[in-house]
């Protein structure tokens, strides 16, 4: 439902790093592919690809791609992608992937996805810079929009 109204601006993404639709879609497609895979290494590879697309976008905008820049972009991509059972996927990868694969960059990106998923699961009006009434109205409209498809 969040995908029907949340914009990058709601997450504090600066206009200086305004995403191109193609890059958002590329990163979102990588996250959506995770559910079709069984191998934890392949699932992790899709997660890493999505994160690398975001990093590429930030760096091409002249940023050093700090965590303060990266995480809001990842949250937005997660909202756009709407992958099913993302928390189960994260737990599966953590449990079954080779521990040597869960180090450094891989661990950083997987942890950020976990944080992004927690944000999306608990998002409220204040977190998006909205009033409670605005948030409730958007969520009600989103519910109607998704059920009428």
N, CA and C atoms as an extended XYZ file, in Angstrom:
447
Properties=species:S:1:pos:R:3:atomname:S:1:resname:S:1:resid:I:1 pbc="F F F"
N         0.807       -1.195        0.000 N   UNK     1
C         0.000        0.000        0.000 CA  UNK     1
C         0.853        1.265        0.000 C   UNK     1
N         2.002        1.217        0.639 N   UNK     2
C         2.856        2.401        0.689 CA  UNK     2
C         3.291        2.853       -0.694 C   UNK     2
N         3.451        1.911       -1.602 N   UNK     3
C         3.937        2.235       -2.944 CA  UNK     3
C         2.980        3.146       -3.699 C   UNK     3
N         1.736        3.211       -3.272 N   UNK     4
C         0.778        4.052       -3.980 CA  UNK     4
C         0.924        5.529       -3.645 C   UNK     4
N         1.632        5.869       -2.540 N   UNK     5
C         1.727        7.284       -2.202 CA  UNK     5
C         3.088        7.757       -1.687 C   UNK     5
N         3.947        6.875       -1.251 N   UNK     6
C         5.243        7.308       -0.722 CA  UNK     6
C         6.152        7.724       -1.874 C   UNK     6
N         6.760        8.880       -1.722 N   UNK     7
C         7.712        9.400       -2.708 CA  UNK     7
C         9.094        9.455       -2.071 C   UNK     7
N        10.131        9.587       -2.862 N   UNK     8
C        11.470        9.733       -2.274 CA  UNK     8
C        11.550       10.890       -1.277 C   UNK     8
N        10.812       11.965       -1.537 N   UNK     9
C        10.835       13.115       -0.629 CA  UNK     9
C        10.319       12.758        0.766 C   UNK     9
N         9.364       11.845        0.858 N   UNK    10
C         8.870       11.406        2.171 CA  UNK    10
C         9.973       10.774        3.006 C   UNK    10
N        10.983       10.247        2.345 N   UNK    11
C        12.066        9.550        3.038 CA  UNK    11
C        13.305       10.426        3.184 C   UNK    11
N        13.182       11.676        2.808 N   UNK    12
C        14.301       12.602        2.950 CA  UNK    12
C        15.347       12.488        1.866 C   UNK    12
N        14.981       11.889        0.732 N   UNK    13
C        15.922       11.789       -0.376 CA  UNK    13
C        16.030       13.161       -1.022 C   UNK    13
N        17.219       13.698       -1.041 N   UNK    14
C        17.468       15.027       -1.578 CA  UNK    14
C        17.225       15.072       -3.079 C   UNK    14
N        16.765       16.220       -3.554 N   UNK    15
C        16.590       16.408       -5.003 CA  UNK    15
C        17.907       16.255       -5.742 C   UNK    15
N        19.015       16.514       -5.034 N   UNK    16
C        20.339       16.370       -5.656 CA  UNK    16
C        20.597       14.920       -6.055 C   UNK    16
N        19.937       13.994       -5.365 N   UNK    17
C        20.111       12.570       -5.664 CA  UNK    17
C        18.819       11.974       -6.179 C   UNK    17
N        18.032       12.797       -6.850 N   UNK    18
C        16.751       12.306       -7.360 CA  UNK    18
C        17.004       11.107       -8.261 C   UNK    18
N        16.324       10.028       -7.990 N   UNK    19
C        16.557        8.799       -8.742 CA  UNK    19
C        15.964        8.853      -10.138 C   UNK    19
N        16.614        8.151      -11.021 N   UNK    20
C        16.002        7.981      -12.337 CA  UNK    20
C        15.079        6.780      -12.243 C   UNK    20
N        13.975        6.832      -12.933 N   UNK    21
C        13.012        5.736      -12.878 CA  UNK    21
C        13.635        4.411      -13.301 C   UNK    21
N        14.506        4.453      -14.306 N   UNK    22
C        15.132        3.224      -14.784 CA  UNK    22
C        15.954        2.552      -13.690 C   UNK    22
N        16.697        3.352      -12.946 N   UNK    23
C        17.519        2.761      -11.886 CA  UNK    23
C        16.669        2.247      -10.732 C   UNK    23
N        15.603        2.980      -10.391 N   UNK    24
C        14.687        2.467       -9.360 CA  UNK    24
C        14.137        1.122       -9.781 C   UNK    24
N        13.682        1.057      -11.019 N   UNK    25
C        13.066       -0.181      -11.504 CA  UNK    25
C        14.072       -1.321      -11.576 C   UNK    25
N        15.296       -1.020      -11.972 N   UNK    26
C        16.332       -2.052      -12.020 CA  UNK    26
C        16.586       -2.613      -10.626 C   UNK    26
N        16.744       -1.741       -9.650 N   UNK    27
C        16.980       -2.192       -8.276 CA  UNK    27
C        15.764       -2.938       -7.738 C   UNK    27
N        14.574       -2.425       -8.011 N   UNK    28
C        13.352       -3.087       -7.541 CA  UNK    28
C        13.192       -4.465       -8.173 C   UNK    28
N        13.492       -4.573       -9.460 N   UNK    29
C        13.405       -5.874      -10.141 CA  UNK    29
C        14.344       -6.899       -9.503 C   UNK    29
N        15.529       -6.462       -9.117 N   UNK    30
C        16.465       -7.376       -8.445 CA  UNK    30
C        15.857       -7.902       -7.146 C   UNK    30
N        15.216       -7.028       -6.377 N   UNK    31
C        14.600       -7.477       -5.119 CA  UNK    31
C        13.411       -8.386       -5.364 C   UNK    31
N        12.667       -8.134       -6.422 N   UNK    32
C        11.523       -9.001       -6.735 CA  UNK    32
C        11.966      -10.400       -7.148 C   UNK    32
N        13.113      -10.515       -7.800 N   UNK    33
C        13.603      -11.814       -8.278 CA  UNK    33
C        13.971      -12.755       -7.134 C   UNK    33
N        14.233      -12.207       -5.969 N   UNK    34
C        14.691      -13.010       -4.833 CA  UNK    34
C        13.729      -14.159       -4.532 C   UNK    34
N        12.432      -13.905       -4.634 N   UNK    35
C        11.446      -14.939       -4.287 CA  UNK    35
C        11.435      -16.116       -5.248 C   UNK    35
N        11.908      -15.914       -6.455 N   UNK    36
C        11.913      -16.992       -7.446 CA  UNK    36
C        13.106      -17.924       -7.280 C   UNK    36
N        14.021      -17.551       -6.418 N   UNK    37
C        15.255      -18.323       -6.251 CA  UNK    37
C        15.204      -19.184       -4.997 C   UNK    37
N        15.911      -20.297       -5.039 N   UNK    38
C        15.958      -21.190       -3.882 CA  UNK    38
C        17.305      -21.150       -3.173 C   UNK    38
N        18.345      -20.931       -3.907 N   UNK    39
C        19.696      -20.958       -3.377 CA  UNK    39
C        19.979      -19.671       -2.592 C   UNK    39
N        20.435      -19.785       -1.341 N   UNK    40
C        20.701      -18.569       -0.559 CA  UNK    40
C        21.772      -17.679       -1.185 C   UNK    40
N        22.736      -18.279       -1.874 N   UNK    41
C        23.762      -17.485       -2.541 CA  UNK    41
C        23.153      -16.646       -3.665 C   UNK    41
N        22.220      -17.228       -4.421 N   UNK    42
C        21.565      -16.496       -5.502 CA  UNK    42
C        20.665      -15.390       -4.951 C   UNK    42
N        19.970      -15.675       -3.859 N   UNK    43
C        19.146      -14.653       -3.215 CA  UNK    43
C        20.017      -13.481       -2.770 C   UNK    43
N        21.144      -13.804       -2.153 N   UNK    44
C        22.066      -12.769       -1.694 CA  UNK    44
C        22.604      -11.964       -2.873 C   UNK    44
N        22.877      -12.626       -3.977 N   UNK    45
C        23.385      -11.930       -5.166 CA  UNK    45
C        22.369      -10.904       -5.669 C   UNK    45
N        21.092      -11.243       -5.671 N   UNK    46
C        20.064      -10.284       -6.101 CA  UNK    46
C        20.002       -9.092       -5.153 C   UNK    46
N        20.094       -9.355       -3.871 N   UNK    47
C        20.092       -8.273       -2.882 CA  UNK    47
C        21.288       -7.355       -3.119 C   UNK    47
N        22.449       -7.953       -3.330 N   UNK    48
C        23.665       -7.162       -3.572 CA  UNK    48
C        23.538       -6.359       -4.863 C   UNK    48
N        22.992       -6.956       -5.902 N   UNK    49
C        22.809       -6.238       -7.163 CA  UNK    49
C        21.914       -5.021       -6.976 C   UNK    49
N        20.820       -5.182       -6.251 N   UNK    50
C        19.919       -4.056       -5.993 CA  UNK    50
C        20.652       -2.945       -5.250 C   UNK    50
N        21.411       -3.321       -4.250 N   UNK    51
C        22.142       -2.331       -3.461 CA  UNK    51
C        23.235       -1.651       -4.284 C   UNK    51
N        23.878       -2.390       -5.131 N   UNK    52
C        24.934       -1.804       -5.977 CA  UNK    52
C        24.358       -0.827       -6.997 C   UNK    52
N        23.171       -1.093       -7.485 N   UNK    53
C        22.512       -0.147       -8.392 CA  UNK    53
C        22.264        1.172       -7.656 C   UNK    53
N        21.816        1.084       -6.419 N   UNK    54
C        21.576        2.289       -5.619 CA  UNK    54
C        22.888        3.036       -5.380 C   UNK    54
N        23.937        2.317       -5.015 N   UNK    55
C        25.246        2.939       -4.785 CA  UNK    55
C        25.739        3.612       -6.067 C   UNK    55
N        25.578        2.937       -7.188 N   UNK    56
C        25.980        3.511       -8.479 CA  UNK    56
C        25.257        4.834       -8.713 C   UNK    56
N        23.962        4.825       -8.456 N   UNK    57
C        23.173        6.039       -8.662 CA  UNK    57
C        23.663        7.167       -7.759 C   UNK    57
N        23.926        6.862       -6.503 N   UNK    58
C        24.406        7.892       -5.584 CA  UNK    58
C        25.761        8.436       -6.020 C   UNK    58
N        26.644        7.545       -6.417 N   UNK    59
C        27.984        7.976       -6.823 CA  UNK    59
C        27.954        8.759       -8.127 C   UNK    59
N        27.048        8.411       -9.018 N   UNK    60
C        26.971        9.152      -10.276 CA  UNK    60
C        26.405       10.547      -10.047 C   UNK    60
N        25.751       10.743       -8.894 N   UNK    61
C        25.255       12.068       -8.532 CA  UNK    61
C        26.285       12.873       -7.768 C   UNK    61
N        27.484       12.333       -7.619 N   UNK    62
C        28.565       13.049       -6.957 CA  UNK    62
C        28.676       12.789       -5.469 C   UNK    62
N        27.902       11.858       -4.941 N   UNK    63
C        27.929       11.551       -3.514 CA  UNK    63
C        28.967       10.481       -3.215 C   UNK    63
N        29.432       10.480       -1.983 N   UNK    64
C        30.314        9.413       -1.530 CA  UNK    64
C        29.498        8.193       -1.113 C   UNK    64
N        28.184        8.296       -1.221 N   UNK    65
C        27.263        7.192       -0.907 CA  UNK    65
C        27.378        6.739        0.534 C   UNK    65
N        27.171        7.670        1.453 N   UNK    66
C        27.195        7.333        2.873 CA  UNK    66
C        25.929        6.572        3.244 C   UNK    66
N        25.941        5.986        4.430 N   UNK    67
C        24.770        5.255        4.908 CA  UNK    67
C        23.561        6.179        5.014 C   UNK    67
N        23.801        7.450        5.355 N   UNK    68
C        22.700        8.414        5.446 CA  UNK    68
C        22.034        8.640        4.097 C   UNK    68
N        22.781        8.499        3.035 N   UNK    69
C        22.220        8.623        1.686 CA  UNK    69
C        21.640        7.295        1.207 C   UNK    69
N        22.349        6.221        1.484 N   UNK    70
C        21.996        4.904        0.952 CA  UNK    70
C        20.689        4.352        1.520 C   UNK    70
N        20.530        4.387        2.834 N   UNK    71
C        19.387        3.729        3.465 CA  UNK    71
C        18.033        4.271        2.994 C   UNK    71
N        17.826        5.584        2.907 N   UNK    72
C        16.519        6.049        2.404 CA  UNK    72
C        16.234        5.586        0.970 C   UNK    72
N        17.272        5.522        0.154 N   UNK    73
C        17.084        5.021       -1.213 CA  UNK    73
C        16.675        3.541       -1.185 C   UNK    73
N        17.340        2.759       -0.348 N   UNK    74
C        17.002        1.334       -0.245 CA  UNK    74
C        15.575        1.155        0.268 C   UNK    74
N        15.183        1.967        1.241 N   UNK    75
C        13.812        1.891        1.747 CA  UNK    75
C        12.821        2.154        0.620 C   UNK    75
N        13.097        3.176       -0.173 N   UNK    76
C        12.189        3.505       -1.271 CA  UNK    76
C        12.128        2.364       -2.291 C   UNK    76
N        13.260        1.802       -2.626 N   UNK    77
C        13.286        0.684       -3.580 CA  UNK    77
C        12.505       -0.501       -3.021 C   UNK    77
N        12.645       -0.760       -1.739 N   UNK    78
C        11.900       -1.854       -1.105 CA  UNK    78
C        10.394       -1.589       -1.179 C   UNK    78
N         9.998       -0.348       -0.949 N   UNK    79
C         8.580        0.009       -1.040 CA  UNK    79
C         8.070       -0.185       -2.466 C   UNK    79
N         8.847        0.246       -3.442 N   UNK    80
C         8.453        0.101       -4.851 CA  UNK    80
C         8.406       -1.371       -5.260 C   UNK    80
N         9.401       -2.142       -4.833 N   UNK    81
C         9.498       -3.552       -5.240 CA  UNK    81
C         8.412       -4.419       -4.623 C   UNK    81
N         8.076       -4.153       -3.388 N   UNK    82
C         7.094       -4.950       -2.651 CA  UNK    82
C         7.377       -6.453       -2.727 C   UNK    82
N         8.617       -6.855       -2.441 N   UNK    83
C         8.880       -8.303       -2.497 CA  UNK    83
C         8.117       -9.024       -1.386 C   UNK    83
N         7.613      -10.178       -1.726 N   UNK    84
C         6.887      -10.978       -0.733 CA  UNK    84
C         7.868      -11.573        0.272 C   UNK    84
N         7.472      -11.650        1.500 N   UNK    85
C         8.197      -12.351        2.564 CA  UNK    85
C         9.670      -11.918        2.683 C   UNK    85
N         9.912      -10.630        2.627 N   UNK    86
C        11.298      -10.156        2.669 CA  UNK    86
C        11.980      -10.552        3.975 C   UNK    86
N        11.258      -10.532        5.085 N   UNK    87
C        11.875      -10.925        6.358 CA  UNK    87
C        12.243      -12.405        6.376 C   UNK    87
N        11.419      -13.227        5.755 N   UNK    88
C        11.726      -14.656        5.649 CA  UNK    88
C        12.954      -14.868        4.767 C   UNK    88
N        13.041      -14.090        3.693 N   UNK    89
C        14.191      -14.190        2.795 CA  UNK    89
C        15.476      -13.838        3.537 C   UNK    89
N        15.451      -12.765        4.294 N   UNK    90
C        16.629      -12.346        5.059 CA  UNK    90
C        17.027      -13.432        6.050 C   UNK    90
N        16.048      -13.968        6.774 N   UNK    91
C        16.337      -15.028        7.752 CA  UNK    91
C        16.891      -16.271        7.062 C   UNK    91
N        16.337      -16.618        5.911 N   UNK    92
C        16.792      -17.784        5.146 CA  UNK    92
C        18.243      -17.608        4.722 C   UNK    92
N        18.557      -16.430        4.181 N   UNK    93
C        19.931      -16.168        3.745 CA  UNK    93
C        20.877      -16.203        4.943 C   UNK    93
N        20.493      -15.586        6.030 N   UNK    94
C        21.354      -15.586        7.227 CA  UNK    94
C        21.594      -17.013        7.741 C   UNK    94
N        20.570      -17.833        7.668 N   UNK    95
C        20.692      -19.202        8.206 CA  UNK    95
C        21.453      -20.140        7.275 C   UNK    95
N        21.206      -20.063        5.966 N   UNK    96
C        21.723      -21.084        5.060 CA  UNK    96
C        22.876      -20.662        4.160 C   UNK    96
N        23.162      -19.383        4.074 N   UNK    97
C        24.291      -18.962        3.237 CA  UNK    97
C        25.602      -19.338        3.923 C   UNK    97
N        26.601      -19.577        3.136 N   UNK    98
C        27.935      -19.836        3.654 CA  UNK    98
C        28.348      -18.642        4.510 C   UNK    98
N        28.756      -18.873        5.761 N   UNK    99
C        29.144      -17.758        6.632 CA  UNK    99
C        30.217      -16.854        6.018 C   UNK    99
N        31.053      -17.422        5.167 N   UNK   100
C        32.077      -16.609        4.507 CA  UNK   100
C        31.474      -15.612        3.520 C   UNK   100
N        30.246      -15.887        3.064 N   UNK   101
C        29.565      -14.965        2.155 CA  UNK   101
C        28.888      -13.816        2.902 C   UNK   101
N        28.757      -13.956        4.201 N   UNK   102
C        28.050      -12.951        4.996 CA  UNK   102
C        29.023      -12.052        5.741 C   UNK   102
N        29.992      -11.576        5.029 N   UNK   103
C        30.996      -10.680        5.607 CA  UNK   103
C        31.067       -9.400        4.806 C   UNK   103
N        31.635       -8.410        5.395 N   UNK   104
C        31.948       -7.118        4.798 CA  UNK   104
C        30.771       -6.540        4.008 C   UNK   104
N        30.967       -6.300        2.715 N   UNK   105
C        29.937       -5.650        1.906 CA  UNK   105
C        28.638       -6.448        1.914 C   UNK   105
N        28.718       -7.745        1.793 N   UNK   106
C        27.521       -8.586        1.785 CA  UNK   106
C        26.734       -8.428        3.087 C   UNK   106
N        27.430       -8.473        4.207 N   UNK   107
C        26.778       -8.325        5.508 CA  UNK   107
C        26.188       -6.928        5.660 C   UNK   107
N        26.915       -5.933        5.187 N   UNK   108
C        26.442       -4.550        5.267 CA  UNK   108
C        25.141       -4.378        4.490 C   UNK   108
N        25.093       -4.877        3.259 N   UNK   109
C        23.893       -4.719        2.444 CA  UNK   109
C        22.727       -5.538        3.000 C   UNK   109
N        22.989       -6.750        3.466 N   UNK   110
C        21.925       -7.568        4.028 CA  UNK   110
C        21.363       -6.920        5.300 C   UNK   110
N        22.231       -6.377        6.122 N   UNK   111
C        21.794       -5.693        7.335 CA  UNK   111
C        20.966       -4.458        6.991 C   UNK   111
N        21.385       -3.714        5.978 N   UNK   112
C        20.609       -2.546        5.560 CA  UNK   112
C        19.240       -2.941        5.034 C   UNK   112
N        19.163       -4.058        4.319 N   UNK   113
C        17.853       -4.530        3.853 CA  UNK   113
C        16.976       -4.892        5.046 C   UNK   113
N        17.576       -5.489        6.046 N   UNK   114
C        16.839       -5.846        7.266 CA  UNK   114
C        16.305       -4.582        7.952 C   UNK   114
N        17.128       -3.555        8.018 N   UNK   115
C        16.712       -2.280        8.613 CA  UNK   115
C        15.602       -1.647        7.781 C   UNK   115
N        15.757       -1.676        6.465 N   UNK   116
C        14.734       -1.114        5.573 CA  UNK   116
C        13.408       -1.848        5.752 C   UNK   116
N        13.461       -3.164        5.863 N   UNK   117
C        12.242       -3.961        6.044 CA  UNK   117
C        11.576       -3.625        7.381 C   UNK   117
N        12.371       -3.431        8.418 N   UNK   118
C        11.826       -3.057        9.726 CA  UNK   118
C        11.166       -1.679        9.654 C   UNK   118
N        11.788       -0.764        8.934 N   UNK   119
C        11.202        0.569        8.758 CA  UNK   119
C         9.855        0.465        8.064 C   UNK   119
N         9.805       -0.259        6.963 N   UNK   120
C         8.570       -0.387        6.186 CA  UNK   120
C         7.477       -1.046        7.031 C   UNK   120
N         7.839       -2.023        7.830 N   UNK   121
C         6.852       -2.731        8.645 CA  UNK   121
C         6.275       -1.849        9.749 C   UNK   121
N         7.044       -0.859       10.187 N   UNK   122
C         6.590       -0.047       11.320 CA  UNK   122
C         6.341        1.414       10.960 C   UNK   122
N         6.343        1.739        9.686 N   UNK   123
C         6.225        3.134        9.265 CA  UNK   123
C         4.925        3.756        9.779 C   UNK   123
N         5.049        5.005       10.180 N   UNK   124
C         3.869        5.755       10.604 CA  UNK   124
C         3.936        7.159       10.019 C   UNK   124
N         2.950        7.955       10.310 N   UNK   125
C         2.834        9.298        9.744 CA  UNK   125
C         4.077       10.135       10.024 C   UNK   125
N         4.516       10.138       11.259 N   UNK   126
C         5.663       10.957       11.662 CA  UNK   126
C         6.910       10.605       10.871 C   UNK   126
N         7.122        9.327       10.602 N   UNK   127
C         8.314        8.882        9.883 CA  UNK   127
C         8.333        9.372        8.436 C   UNK   127
N         7.166        9.695        7.902 N   UNK   128
C         7.066       10.173        6.521 CA  UNK   128
C         6.836       11.681        6.451 C   UNK   128
N         6.836       12.325        7.610 N   UNK   129
C         6.616       13.767        7.633 CA  UNK   129
C         5.176       14.155        7.346 C   UNK   129
N         4.252       13.266        7.667 N   UNK   130
C         2.828       13.511        7.434 CA  UNK   130
C         2.107       13.651        8.767 C   UNK   130
N         0.934       14.255        8.723 N   UNK   131
C         0.089       14.259        9.906 CA  UNK   131
C        -0.600       12.897        9.988 C   UNK   131
N        -1.146       12.595       11.157 N   UNK   132
C        -1.868       11.331       11.306 CA  UNK   132
C        -3.051       11.252       10.346 C   UNK   132
N        -3.733       12.389       10.159 N   UNK   133
C        -4.880       12.407        9.243 CA  UNK   133
C        -4.458       12.173        7.794 C   UNK   133
N        -3.360       12.825        7.377 N   UNK   134
C        -2.860       12.636        6.012 CA  UNK   134
C        -2.472       11.179        5.779 C   UNK   134
N        -1.764       10.608        6.746 N   UNK   135
C        -1.325        9.213        6.631 CA  UNK   135
C        -2.533        8.283        6.551 C   UNK   135
N        -3.504        8.489        7.430 N   UNK   136
C        -4.703        7.640        7.438 CA  UNK   136
C        -5.449        7.757        6.112 C   UNK   136
N        -5.525        8.973        5.596 N   UNK   137
C        -6.208        9.188        4.322 CA  UNK   137
C        -5.472        8.472        3.180 C   UNK   137
N        -4.152        8.597        3.146 N   UNK   138
C        -3.365        7.903        2.113 CA  UNK   138
C        -3.523        6.386        2.224 C   UNK   138
N        -3.458        5.879        3.441 N   UNK   139
C        -3.575        4.430        3.634 CA  UNK   139
C        -4.966        3.936        3.250 C   UNK   139
N        -5.998        4.699        3.581 N   UNK   140
C        -7.361        4.304        3.207 CA  UNK   140
C        -7.505        4.315        1.689 C   UNK   140
N        -6.977        5.336        1.055 N   UNK   141
C        -7.047        5.413       -0.411 CA  UNK   141
C        -6.247        4.265       -1.045 C   UNK   141
N        -5.096        3.956       -0.459 N   UNK   142
C        -4.262        2.874       -0.970 CA  UNK   142
C        -4.976        1.535       -0.836 C   UNK   142
N        -5.690        1.352        0.264 N   UNK   143
C        -6.443        0.110        0.470 CA  UNK   143
C        -7.521       -0.040       -0.599 C   UNK   143
N        -8.237        1.050       -0.868 N   UNK   144
C        -9.276        1.028       -1.894 CA  UNK   144
C        -8.639        0.745       -3.260 C   UNK   144
N        -7.523        1.397       -3.542 N   UNK   145
C        -6.859        1.223       -4.840 CA  UNK   145
C        -6.377       -0.199       -5.049 C   UNK   145
N        -5.847       -0.826       -3.986 N   UNK   146
C        -5.312       -2.187       -4.143 CA  UNK   146
C        -6.417       -3.237       -4.171 C   UNK   146
N        -7.523       -2.982       -3.506 N   UNK   147
C        -8.611       -3.970       -3.513 CA  UNK   147
C        -9.481       -3.872       -4.756 C   UNK   147
N        -9.418       -2.732       -5.451 N   UNK   148
C       -10.252       -2.588       -6.641 CA  UNK   148
C        -9.546       -3.058       -7.908 C   UNK   148
N        -8.344       -3.585       -7.778 N   UNK   149
C        -7.613       -4.070       -8.968 CA  UNK   149
C        -8.138       -5.380       -9.439 C   UNK   149
